[in-house]
Amino acid sequence: LRHELPLHVLHLEQERLARAVFRHGHITRRIGAHLEALRWPNGPVCGHCNSTECTKLKGKSTRPGVYWCNECQKPFTVTVNSVMERSKIPLTKWVLGFYLMAASKKGVSSHQLHRMLGITYKSAWFMAHRIRHALKETSYAEKLTGTIEADECFLPAA
């Protein structure tokens, strides 16, 4: 039944499902905890001074995931020194944006991110540029050496 629907209807269903999944607060907390585990496998590290002497802030007025560095006396989160730093876009939308940019064969436009994530075009443009910048600066951008094997590869003539 699903395969009989027109492509634009399937696309709208995927957008609605993605928004519905990420609306719930417990998923936001789980994504934050998962990012912390990926970035800090041996415990939190201050993004300002690289100290491991940190205290997790707790309380009603403190947002989740905030730590206090005991050395430089500054608060920090898992987003400090990352492409998500100083962004008002929720982590759930960042993660979905990463997924959409990485899973797309032909790339994702800012306008498509704007529609799919339910954020403004300006925020989508900002997010897309930050993600592309992060991908450009990885060690994967270096030239490959040695024997390289690839399946179904097209190499244009120089």
Summary of the structure (lengths in Angstrom):
residues: 158
radius of gyration: 19.5
end to end distance: 47.0
largest distance: 62.0
contacts: 343
relative contact order: 0.10
helix: 47%
strand: 5%
